[in-house]
């Protein structure tokens, strides 16, 4: 059982980045599947990706991030770490909270990137699978680590990932887990500790939701079946879908959700669900009886990452900003506020001194044992991504 301790920041009741993830409707699904196809024929070479860097002449950087995914001064509604960066460097940060969904955002920037044009952004925060897609298309630039000496503070477990070996194109902004949340009042006090219970336990029948995010839902079910989400076959994927399909057909499932599960979980309409840890940490601020479990069979892990799009006009300034946030003290400020997992070594020790309870929360600073049970979904080929997404949507929408 994961015990979640609330920091004072959580009393604000902020939305987390993950609560804004939405299920794919018909139109959004079309965009997502269209983006899964083969890389464009006009894929850019390394030289063609860069614009003339105006960083020295124009002391600005344009940063797109998810809403409520950075520290905020409650009185001024400004971002203390951004203001400190500007004071230190003289670089103004035009900070925009316009990433509400990976695929929706991809649809916004795709026309410019495909045409080899500037998106108006120097820095973007996107999830692992979307970063993999942009790398595959050749639409983001390699990071100049000479401008990011603090990259050495990246946690060892995150330094080499399948979609970006050696972290040439991306560095994590925040990391989180996908596990199980439940409301003990709706389960009759019964502990819920496994995916098998969600799919089969009659106590939960009709009051279970899974996520509309294919990688998270299928990944958790694969782990319950003894399969590795980072290395699986078509047969393994089909077996996970069959388990989900059977649970749906039997009436075990209430449905599939994105941001909707929070309200239902609190009210008891949802007894148990697949959930993002950051959401539940914040829900527990006002609802301390809620429970969150990382199954013994394993749990899924994701990262949201800094990337620099092709033709960015202020690449060096963007790299200076990344370097700033990879200072352990700065990242500790962000983590203290938003309560996701820090990708930066050393930030835990700073928070141990400042807020020992927060630094001991295993959902924010996980132990080696918890990290050892964390899994990522394997990097997919364009054909696999399209095939698996279609099959998943047929199950959850049919």
Buried (B, 14 or more C-beta within 10 A) or exposed (E): EBEBBBBEBBEEEBBBBBBBBBBBEEEBBEBBBEBBEEEBEEEBEEEEBBBEBBBEEEBBBBBBBBBBBBBBEEEEEEBBBBEEBBEEBEBBBBBBBEBEBBBBBBBBBBEBBBEBEBBBBBBBBBBBBBBBBBBBBBBBBEBEBEBBEBBEBBBEBBBEBBBBEEBEBBBBBBBBBBBBBBBBEBBEEBEBBBBBBBBBBEEBBEBBBBBBBBBBBBBBBBBBBEBEBEEBEEEBBEBBBEBBBEBBEEEBBBBBBBBBBBEBBBEEBBBBBBBBBBBBBBBBBEBEEBBBBBBEBBBBBBBBBBBBBBBBBBBBBBBBBBBBBBBBEBBBBBBBBBBBBBBBBBBBEBBBEEBEEBBBBBBBBBEEEBBEBBBBBBBBEBEBBBBBBEBBBEBBEE
